[in-house]
Structure formats: structure tokens, C-alpha cells
């Protein structure tokens, strides 16, 4: 997991517009997009809770390994 903090004073958009965008992003489920689990708010900041990139890379490598693709690459590289 990763938590990113964004100061409300740094937002270009209105907080309601930002939250609408966050709501839309939380519905995206794609292997190439970091999954957003949710957002928490304090008086002065938003905290986005998302899947860390290292977990995404690990999952992608596991899928490639299961498909046999990495074995072929290792054989070609003599690794």
C-alpha cells in the first residue's frame, strides 16, 4: 500500500471536483493503472490510499512467469 498526501491549498480544481475525479479513478481496474482504494480528508489535506507500484510489478512478473514468457526470455539470454 501507498499513501499520497495532497495539500488542499495546492489543488488547482475545487475540492468537490477533485473528489469527483477520485471517485471515478477508484472504479478503474486495469493492469497498467495504479489501483486507488480510497481517500481520507483532514482540514488541510487529502490522503489517497493506493496500491504501490512494486506490488503491481510483482503481479505482472508473476503473470508473465505463469505464461512461460519469462522462461523463453531466459533461454534466449542464457540466464
Secondary structure, 3 states (H helix, E strand, C coil): CEEEEEEHHHCCCCHHHHHHHHHHHCCCCCCCCCCEEEEEECCCEEEEEECCHHHHHHHHHHHHHHHCHHHHHHHHHCC
